[in-house]
């Protein structure tokens, strides 16, 4: 029952459509499969908090940090420091 609550709280698929292509989140275990070098990613704070709160279960941080740690936010800027809308 605890695991059902944890997995219902975790934002399982924060996908974002950027330039007509759908990008999903990634973690330590699926970074090589999901991460796109041309897309800017940021930590998913909701999932980090959930992983930290349920640290003692062992399963929650493993799942959250392994598969849902970073979420796409937009394209990477061509010039370092440039803001991309």
C-alpha positions as CSV (number, residue, x, y, z in Angstrom):
1,X,0.0,0.0,0.0
2,X,2.9,2.4,0.8
3,X,4.4,1.7,-2.6
4,X,1.0,2.5,-4.3
5,X,1.0,5.9,-2.6
6,X,4.6,6.6,-3.5
7,X,4.1,5.7,-7.2
8,X,0.9,7.8,-7.4
9,X,2.7,10.8,-6.1
10,X,5.7,10.5,-8.5
11,X,5.1,12.5,-11.7
12,X,5.7,9.5,-13.9
13,X,5.9,11.1,-17.3
14,X,6.5,14.8,-17.4
15,X,6.8,15.0,-21.2
16,X,7.2,18.2,-23.1
17,X,6.7,18.9,-26.7
18,X,9.6,21.0,-28.1
19,X,9.6,21.9,-31.8
20,X,7.0,19.3,-32.5
21,X,8.9,16.4,-30.8
22,X,7.9,14.9,-27.5
23,X,10.7,14.6,-24.9
24,X,10.4,12.7,-21.6
25,X,12.3,12.8,-18.3
26,X,15.3,10.6,-17.4
27,X,17.3,9.4,-14.5
28,X,20.6,7.8,-13.8
29,X,19.6,4.4,-15.3
30,X,18.1,5.6,-18.6
31,X,20.1,8.7,-19.3
32,X,21.8,7.1,-22.3
33,X,18.5,6.2,-23.8
34,X,16.4,9.3,-23.1
35,X,18.7,12.3,-22.8
36,X,19.0,14.5,-25.9
37,X,22.1,16.7,-26.1
38,X,20.2,19.6,-27.8
39,X,17.6,19.8,-25.0
40,X,17.9,21.7,-21.7
41,X,16.9,19.6,-18.6
42,X,16.3,20.6,-15.0
43,X,15.9,18.5,-11.9
44,X,12.3,17.5,-11.1
45,X,11.9,19.0,-7.6
46,X,8.6,17.2,-6.9
47,X,10.2,13.8,-7.5
48,X,13.3,14.7,-5.6
49,X,11.2,15.6,-2.5
50,X,9.2,12.3,-2.9
51,X,12.4,10.3,-3.1
52,X,13.8,12.0,0.0
53,X,10.6,11.7,2.0
54,X,10.3,8.0,1.3
55,X,14.1,7.3,1.6
56,X,13.7,4.5,4.1
57,X,11.6,2.4,1.8
58,X,14.6,2.0,-0.5
59,X,12.4,1.5,-3.5
60,X,11.2,5.1,-3.9
61,X,14.6,6.8,-4.3
62,X,15.9,3.9,-6.5
63,X,12.9,4.4,-8.8
64,X,12.7,8.2,-8.7
65,X,16.5,8.9,-9.1
66,X,17.0,6.1,-11.5
67,X,14.2,7.0,-14.0
68,X,12.6,10.3,-13.2
69,X,15.2,12.7,-12.0
70,X,15.6,15.3,-14.8
71,X,12.8,16.8,-16.9
72,X,13.0,18.6,-20.2
73,X,12.4,22.4,-20.2
74,X,13.3,23.6,-23.7
75,X,16.0,23.8,-26.3
76,X,19.6,24.5,-25.3
77,X,20.8,28.0,-26.3
78,X,23.2,28.3,-29.2
79,X,25.3,30.9,-27.3
80,X,26.2,30.1,-23.6
81,X,24.2,32.3,-21.3
82,X,21.5,33.1,-23.9
83,X,17.9,32.8,-22.7
84,X,15.8,30.7,-25.0
85,X,12.0,31.2,-24.9
